[in-house]
Amino acid sequence: MNKYWQIPNTKDIVLIRDNYVYYGQSEKKITEIPEYFDKISLNKIKKIENSEKSKHLKFYDKNSVEKISIESEKIKTEIVDFIKENLSEFKYWKDLPSNIEYAKVHYFFMAFILFCFSCSIYFYIGISNGEKFPLTNMRVGILHFCLYLAESGILKFVSIYIIIIGLTIYSLRKKLRTKGYIETLKRKNN
């Protein structure tokens, strides 16, 4: 099982030999594998991922992730196909992740901002009804920030939350535009 790829317009080389993936940079075509090349053992790999819109090929071990930066989508696909054809212990599938799965950090952040906004509204209503929320006795944290915004006035804290939600939605839309198919090779015995 030997295969060699020279990444176009770079010095990067990817080589598969004897159940190892070697990668590194070299000025010329190589006949022997240089010692400075990094190597990944395909015997220890649990999963390989190739995302359509990403510039990385990811190799998942038990405890770590190795990324090989490859600009060419064609070469990334060739590497995955070569491993798929030559190693029968990997199961292959290609799917499109859901929006929530793909951008879960953005959705968690929006829920967090909604929680902060709700706390600020609660504090603002309490302050407008004459309740005292002493800043000096509170531990500095999220609720302290929400109380500070509520004390600054409704217009100011609503404006701040609108700006934060607007930036989050913009970032979410930008992230969802980059969503593409993910090719996965996973070891069958796991």
DOMAR-347750 format. One record per residue: residue in three letters; x, y, z of N, C-alpha, C in turn. Coordinates in Angstrom, 3 decimals. Example, Ala and Ser with C-alpha at 12.3 -4.5 7.8 and 13.67 -1.06 7.14 Angstrom:
2
     r         nX         nY         nZ        caX        caY        caZ         cX         cY         cZ
   ala     13.190     -5.690      7.800     12.300     -4.500      7.800     13.200     -3.300      7.800
   ser     12.850     -2.250      7.080     13.670     -1.060      7.140     12.900      0.030      7.870
//
This chain:
190
     r         nX         nY         nZ        caX        caY        caZ         cX         cY         cZ
   met      0.843     -1.179      0.000      0.000      0.000      0.000      0.884      1.237      0.000
   asn      1.218      1.732     -1.180      2.062      2.915     -1.320      1.383      3.909     -2.251
   lys      1.323      5.157     -1.823      0.763      6.207     -2.667      1.403      7.527     -2.261
   tyr      1.599      8.408     -3.243      2.335      9.650     -3.061      1.529     10.801     -3.645
   trp      1.411     11.913     -2.898      0.726     13.108     -3.401      1.595     14.326     -3.164
   gln      1.800     15.107     -4.202      2.446     16.416     -4.091      1.325     17.449     -4.170
   ile      1.176     18.253     -3.135      0.102     19.249     -3.097      0.484     20.382     -4.052
   pro     -0.409     20.737     -4.996     -0.084     21.775     -5.988      0.186     23.134     -5.326
   asn      1.131     23.870     -5.896      1.503     25.220     -5.480      2.071     25.289     -4.065
   thr      2.482     24.165     -3.500      3.117     24.143     -2.177      4.266     23.150     -2.203
   lys      4.977     23.077     -1.089      6.040     22.082     -0.933      5.526     20.867     -0.164
   asp      4.235     20.855      0.160      3.668     19.802      0.995      3.577     18.477      0.237
   ile      3.892     17.421      0.971      3.838     16.067      0.419      3.095     15.182      1.408
   val      2.211     14.343      0.888      1.533     13.326      1.691      1.864     11.982      1.057
   leu      2.241     11.036      1.906      2.671      9.728      1.430      2.062      8.667      2.333
   ile      1.486      7.636      1.719      0.972      6.508      2.499      1.830      5.297      2.165
   arg      2.422      4.730      3.227      3.283      3.559      3.049      3.212      2.710      4.324
   asp      2.987      1.414      4.153      3.005      0.443      5.256      2.103      0.859      6.430
   asn      0.867      1.209      6.139     -0.132      1.610      7.145      0.257      2.848      7.942
   tyr      1.058      3.714      7.343      1.392      5.004      7.938      1.115      6.099      6.923
   val      0.633      7.234      7.417      0.486      8.422      6.589      1.622      9.354      6.989
   tyr      2.494      9.667      6.049      3.602     10.583      6.279      3.267     11.899      5.610
   tyr      3.592     12.988      6.288      3.353     14.291      5.664      4.393     15.291      6.140
   gly      4.736     16.186      5.229      5.734     17.207      5.522      6.008     18.019      4.280
   gln      7.109     18.769      4.321      7.469     19.613      3.192      8.832     19.205      2.644
   ser      8.927     19.232      1.322     10.189     18.916      0.658     10.253     19.694     -0.646
   glu     11.451     20.145     -0.992     11.654     20.910     -2.221     11.531     20.045     -3.470
   lys     11.950     18.787     -3.356     11.971     17.918     -4.527     11.192     16.640     -4.239
   lys     10.968     15.876     -5.293     10.281     14.599     -5.140     11.168     13.669     -4.323
   ile     10.550     12.950     -3.391     11.343     12.128     -2.478     11.271     10.653     -2.871
   thr     12.361      9.947     -2.598     12.382      8.496     -2.801     12.353      7.791     -1.452
   glu     13.037      8.354     -0.460     13.016      7.847      0.910     12.265      8.850      1.778
   ile     11.635      8.344      2.817     10.871      9.224      3.710     11.842      9.934      4.650
   pro     11.864     11.266      4.605     12.753     12.012      5.505     12.339     11.823      6.969
   glu     13.304     11.913      7.873     13.024     11.726      9.295     12.169     12.849      9.863
   tyr     12.232     14.033      9.267     11.479     15.167      9.795     10.002     15.142      9.397
   phe      9.594     14.201      8.565      8.176     14.076      8.219      7.398     13.559      9.431
   asp      6.207     14.112      9.633      5.317     13.593     10.675      4.652     12.337     10.149
   lys      4.292     11.444     11.070      3.621     10.230     10.614      2.443      9.909     11.524
   ile      1.437      9.314     10.897      0.224      8.892     11.593      0.041      7.412     11.300
   ser     -0.104      6.622     12.341     -0.319      5.193     12.170     -1.793      4.927     11.884
   leu     -2.075      4.327     10.749     -3.460      4.005     10.410     -4.006      2.864     11.265
   asn     -3.125      2.107     11.916     -3.573      1.029     12.804     -4.181      1.563     14.094
   lys     -3.785      2.771     14.506     -4.285      3.367     15.747     -5.439      4.337     15.523
   ile     -5.693      4.687     14.293     -6.730      5.668     13.972     -8.120      5.066     14.162
   lys     -8.992      5.813     14.841    -10.371      5.373     15.049    -11.309      5.936     13.973
   lys    -10.990      7.161     13.501    -11.879      7.805     12.541    -11.090      8.801     11.698
   ile    -11.485      8.928     10.427    -10.898      9.906      9.505    -12.055     10.743      8.965
   glu    -11.875     12.076      8.978    -12.931     12.977      8.531    -12.405     13.923      7.464
   asn    -13.186     14.060      6.395    -12.883     15.003      5.325    -14.103     15.883      5.118
   ser    -14.023     17.112      5.583    -15.126     18.055      5.410    -14.946     18.787      4.088
   glu    -16.028     18.893      3.349    -15.995     19.459      2.002    -15.478     20.897      1.979
   lys    -15.841     21.701      2.958    -15.483     23.115      2.946    -14.275     23.427      3.828
   ser    -13.660     22.414      4.404    -12.507     22.612      5.282    -11.223     22.350      4.513
   lys    -10.131     22.918      4.989     -8.836     22.698      4.351     -8.023     21.665      5.118
   his     -8.683     20.896      5.971     -7.977     19.911      6.795     -8.556     18.518      6.599
   leu     -7.685     17.556      6.672     -8.063     16.149      6.749     -7.768     15.751      8.190
   lys     -8.779     15.265      8.917     -8.628     15.002     10.349     -8.534     13.504     10.607
   phe     -7.554     13.123     11.414     -7.343     11.742     11.830     -7.545     11.685     13.339
   tyr     -8.562     10.927     13.784     -8.890     10.834     15.199     -8.290      9.578     15.809
   asp     -7.509      9.776     16.864     -6.943      8.690     17.647     -7.815      8.558     18.899
   lys     -7.415      7.712     19.848     -8.172      7.597     21.092     -8.266      8.930     21.823
   asn     -7.136      9.635     21.931     -7.082     10.830     22.759     -6.753     12.108     22.011
   ser     -6.511     12.033     20.732     -6.065     13.233     20.031     -6.608     13.287     18.604
   val     -6.410     14.447     18.000     -6.799     14.670     16.608     -5.585     15.221     15.872
   glu     -5.227     14.584     14.785     -4.151     15.073     13.919     -4.800     15.683     12.682
   lys     -4.348     16.886     12.337     -4.875     17.550     11.149     -3.769     17.711     10.124
   ile     -4.100     17.344      8.896     -3.184     17.591      7.785     -3.826     18.679      6.936
   ser     -3.123     19.779      6.765     -3.640     20.900      5.990     -3.407     20.636      4.507
   ile     -4.518     20.518      3.759     -4.458     20.251      2.318     -5.435     21.195      1.626
   glu     -4.920     22.062      0.780     -5.757     23.041      0.087     -6.638     22.396     -0.992
   ser     -6.139     21.367     -1.632     -6.821     20.764     -2.776     -7.893     19.763     -2.321
   glu     -9.134     20.052     -2.670    -10.250     19.149     -2.340    -10.095     17.819     -3.068
   lys     -9.570     17.878     -4.280     -9.377     16.668     -5.079     -8.397     15.705     -4.395
   ile     -7.306     16.230     -3.881     -6.305     15.377     -3.232     -6.836     14.833     -1.910
   lys     -7.566     15.654     -1.161     -8.164     15.145      0.086     -9.088     13.969     -0.207
   thr     -9.901     14.100     -1.241    -10.820     13.022     -1.619    -10.050     11.792     -2.100
   glu     -8.967     11.999     -2.857     -8.146     10.870     -3.313     -7.537     10.109     -2.137
   ile     -7.082     10.832     -1.116     -6.496     10.184      0.061     -7.541      9.347      0.779
   val     -8.733      9.912      0.985     -9.808      9.174      1.654    -10.205      7.953      0.826
   asp    -10.328      8.126     -0.491    -10.693      6.999     -1.355     -9.627      5.906     -1.330
   phe     -8.362      6.304     -1.314     -7.270      5.328     -1.285     -7.312      4.507      0.011
   ile     -7.517      5.189      1.131     -7.606      4.483      2.419     -8.836      3.585      2.445
   lys     -9.943      4.084      1.924    -11.193      3.313      1.895    -11.033      2.033      1.070
   glu    -10.347      2.126     -0.062    -10.173      0.967     -0.940     -9.169     -0.046     -0.403
   asn     -8.147      0.424      0.301     -7.065     -0.457      0.723     -7.165     -0.956      2.160
   leu     -7.992     -0.361      2.949     -8.170     -0.821      4.334     -9.633     -1.194      4.541
   ser     -9.905     -2.467      4.599    -11.288     -2.930      4.697    -11.876     -2.769      6.097
   glu    -11.050     -2.468      7.103    -11.582     -2.349      8.463    -12.242     -0.990      8.736
   phe    -12.283     -0.123      7.718    -12.954      1.164      7.862    -14.302      1.153      7.145
   lys    -15.312      1.686      7.805    -16.640      1.836      7.231    -16.767      3.280      6.732
   tyr    -17.333      3.462      5.542    -17.400      4.782      4.903    -18.832      5.281      4.840
   trp    -19.023      6.572      5.087    -20.294      7.231      4.791    -20.059      8.713      4.554
   lys    -21.019      9.315      3.872    -20.957     10.737      3.538    -22.314     11.339      3.891
   asp    -22.295     12.386      4.720    -23.573     13.005      5.082    -23.409     14.504      5.276
   leu    -24.539     15.166      5.345    -24.607     16.601      5.572    -25.061     16.813      7.009
   pro    -24.234     17.447      7.855    -24.639     17.615      9.252    -25.816     18.582      9.380
   ser    -26.608     18.401     10.438    -27.729     19.316     10.676    -27.190     20.682     11.091
   asn    -28.044     21.698     10.980    -27.628     23.050     11.350    -27.221     23.128     12.820
   ile    -27.969     22.471     13.695    -27.676     22.519     15.128    -26.364     21.800     15.422
   glu    -26.143     20.665     14.783    -24.903     19.915     14.990    -23.701     20.708     14.475
   tyr    -23.870     21.397     13.369    -22.761     22.100     12.734    -22.401     23.395     13.463
   ala    -23.401     24.098     14.001    -23.156     25.410     14.619    -23.656     25.443     16.057
   lys    -23.422     24.392     16.805    -23.966     24.313     18.165    -23.417     25.388     19.086
   val    -22.192     25.827     18.883    -21.625     26.880     19.732    -22.418     28.168     19.580
   his    -22.819     28.489     18.371    -23.607     29.700     18.135    -24.977     29.606     18.823
   tyr    -25.611     28.446     18.733    -26.916     28.278     19.364    -26.811     28.324     20.892
   phe    -25.761     27.729     21.457    -25.558     27.818     22.907    -25.322     29.264     23.328
   phe    -24.545     29.986     22.532    -24.284     31.380     22.861    -25.563     32.206     22.801
   met    -26.418     31.949     21.812    -27.691     32.680     21.736    -28.579     32.362     22.941
   ala    -28.594     31.107     23.392    -29.366     30.748     24.585    -28.788     31.439     25.817
   phe    -27.467     31.511     25.901    -26.815     32.199     27.021    -27.179     33.689     27.029
   ile    -27.151     34.323     25.868    -27.512     35.745     25.769    -28.981     35.945     26.135
   leu    -29.848     35.031     25.738    -31.262     35.121     26.114    -31.419     35.016     27.634
   phe    -30.650     34.129     28.270    -30.659     34.015     29.728    -30.214     35.332     30.372
   cys    -29.121     35.913     29.880    -28.634     37.189     30.419    -29.659     38.306     30.220
   phe    -30.289     38.324     29.056    -31.314     39.335     28.775    -32.491     39.178     29.742
   ser    -32.909     37.945     29.978    -34.016     37.688     30.914    -33.658     38.150     32.324
   cys    -32.437     37.879     32.749    -31.993     38.336     34.076    -31.963     39.852     34.150
   ser    -31.496     40.496     33.087    -31.451     41.964     33.073    -32.856     42.547     33.129
   ile    -33.795     41.932     32.402    -35.203     42.391     32.456    -35.740     42.237     33.874
   tyr    -35.463     41.101     34.509    -35.913     40.864     35.884    -35.357     41.933     36.827
   phe    -34.050     42.206     36.707    -33.440     43.232     37.563    -34.004     44.610     37.262
   tyr    -34.223     44.920     35.985    -34.762     46.231     35.617    -36.159     46.422     36.191
   ile    -37.012     45.400     36.097    -38.366     45.494     36.659    -38.286     45.679     38.178
   gly    -37.382     44.940     38.822    -37.204     45.092     40.271    -36.730     46.479     40.652
   ile    -35.775     47.022     39.899    -35.257     48.360     40.183    -36.342     49.404     39.968
   ser    -37.137     49.256     38.907    -38.203     50.227     38.639    -39.317     50.148     39.680
   asn    -39.450     49.015     40.386    -40.436     48.876     41.464    -39.855     49.257     42.822
   gly    -38.621     49.736     42.862    -38.033     50.230     44.094    -37.171     49.235     44.852
   glu    -36.969     48.068     44.318    -36.112     47.099     45.004    -34.653     47.513     44.877
   lys    -33.859     47.128     45.878    -32.428     47.437     45.871    -31.655     46.139     45.656
   phe    -30.791     46.155     44.692    -29.890     45.031     44.432    -28.469     45.565     44.612
   pro    -27.879     45.363     45.785    -26.560     45.959     46.030    -25.459     45.259     45.227
   leu    -24.735     46.057     44.482    -23.626     45.516     43.695    -22.449     45.109     44.570
   thr    -22.288     45.749     45.710    -21.115     45.490     46.537    -21.159     44.121     47.204
   asn    -22.350     43.595     47.502    -22.454     42.317     48.188    -22.490     41.117     47.236
   met    -22.617     41.381     45.934    -22.691     40.283     44.965    -21.303     39.855     44.531
   arg    -21.164     38.562     44.287    -19.922     38.081     43.680    -19.893     38.528     42.228
   val    -18.721     38.862     41.756    -18.597     39.300     40.368    -18.833     38.084     39.474
   gly    -19.762     38.226     38.548    -20.082     37.136     37.637    -21.130     37.573     36.636
   ile    -21.833     36.604     36.101    -22.828     36.866     35.060    -23.958     37.745     35.594
   leu    -24.493     37.382     36.756    -25.611     38.162     37.305    -25.182     39.575     37.663
   his    -23.945     39.742     38.087    -23.415     41.067     38.373    -23.436     41.912     37.101
   phe    -23.020     41.326     35.984    -23.030     42.004     34.692    -24.461     42.355     34.276
   cys    -25.395     41.408     34.481    -26.800     41.654     34.124    -27.381     42.788     34.964
   leu    -27.051     42.819     36.258    -27.536     43.883     37.138    -26.943     45.226     36.730
   tyr    -25.679     45.234     36.387    -25.041     46.472     35.936    -25.743     47.018     34.689
   leu    -26.049     46.141     33.737    -26.758     46.589     32.530    -28.161     47.078     32.847
   ala    -28.845     46.391     33.774    -30.202     46.800     34.136    -30.194     48.171     34.799
   glu    -29.178     48.451     35.609    -29.090     49.754     36.269    -28.731     50.871     35.303
   ser    -28.169     50.517     34.163    -27.771     51.545     33.203    -28.954     52.086     32.402
   gly    -30.100     51.442     32.495    -31.290     51.932     31.796    -31.735     50.978     30.706
   ile    -33.028     50.997     30.459    -33.628     50.044     29.516    -33.089     50.236     28.104
   leu    -32.962     51.473     27.671    -32.517     51.738     26.305    -31.091     51.229     26.083
   lys    -30.252     51.461     27.063    -28.856     51.056     26.929    -28.715     49.535     26.911
   phe    -29.350     48.829     27.841    -29.137     47.377     27.865    -29.858     46.659     26.744
   val    -31.000     47.170     26.313    -31.675     46.558     25.156    -30.824     46.766     23.896
   ser    -30.243     47.955     23.766    -29.374     48.220     22.611    -28.170     47.291     22.602
   ile    -27.551     47.078     23.765    -26.394     46.195     23.850    -26.772     44.765     23.470
   tyr    -27.904     44.279     23.985    -28.321     42.915     23.657    -28.703     42.777     22.183
   ile    -29.309     43.791     21.609    -29.653     43.738     20.181    -28.371     43.656     19.341
   ile    -27.358     44.425     19.721    -26.091     44.380     18.988    -25.441     43.001     19.114
   ile    -25.427     42.445     20.329    -24.808     41.129     20.538    -25.557     40.044     19.769
   ile    -26.891     40.055     19.841    -27.689     39.058     19.102    -27.507     39.243     17.600
   gly    -27.462     40.492     17.141    -27.239     40.753     15.718    -25.913     40.200     15.229
   leu    -24.839     40.415     16.003    -23.529     39.879     15.638    -23.520     38.354     15.660
   thr    -24.228     37.783     16.632    -24.295     36.324     16.716    -25.045     35.740     15.526
   ile    -26.150     36.356     15.151    -26.924     35.874     13.994    -26.103     36.025     12.709
   tyr    -25.387     37.142     12.583    -24.516     37.331     11.416    -23.454     36.232     11.354
   ser    -22.825     35.965     12.485    -21.800     34.925     12.545    -22.394     33.543     12.262
   leu    -23.602     33.284     12.782    -24.277     32.013     12.539    -24.578     31.822     11.053
   arg    -25.096     32.855     10.414    -25.396     32.755      8.979    -24.130     32.524      8.164
   lys    -23.056     33.209      8.548    -21.774     33.023      7.857    -21.265     31.599      8.036
   lys    -21.410     31.058      9.234    -20.971     29.691      9.517    -21.806     28.686      8.715
   leu    -23.129     28.891      8.657    -23.998     27.938      7.961    -23.769     27.946      6.447
   arg    -23.249     29.062      5.911    -22.931     29.098      4.486    -21.762     28.194      4.139
   thr    -20.915     27.897      5.122    -19.745     27.053      4.861    -20.033     25.577      5.105
   lys    -21.282     25.257      5.417    -21.619     23.865      5.702    -21.536     23.038      4.429
   gly    -20.864     21.905      4.518    -20.741     21.020      3.376    -20.791     19.569      3.830
   tyr    -20.750     18.692      2.875    -20.777     17.263      3.182    -19.497     16.850      3.908
   ile    -19.639     15.869      4.786    -18.502     15.331      5.513    -18.365     13.853      5.166
   glu    -17.190     13.494      4.630    -16.877     12.097      4.372    -16.224     11.543      5.630
   thr    -16.683     10.390      6.086    -16.158      9.799      7.300    -15.766      8.352      7.049
   leu    -14.589      8.001      7.537    -14.145      6.609      7.594    -13.986      6.279      9.065
   lys    -14.707      5.265      9.521    -14.648      4.885     10.936    -14.335      3.402     11.036
   arg    -13.471      3.081     11.992    -13.099      1.684     12.195    -14.328      0.881     12.565
   lys    -14.537     -0.267     11.927    -15.761     -1.070     12.088    -15.930     -1.636     13.483
   asn    -14.856     -1.973     14.177    -14.998     -2.609     15.472    -15.337     -1.637     16.593
   asn    -15.500     -0.327     16.288    -15.871      0.666     17.323    -17.284      1.118     17.147
//
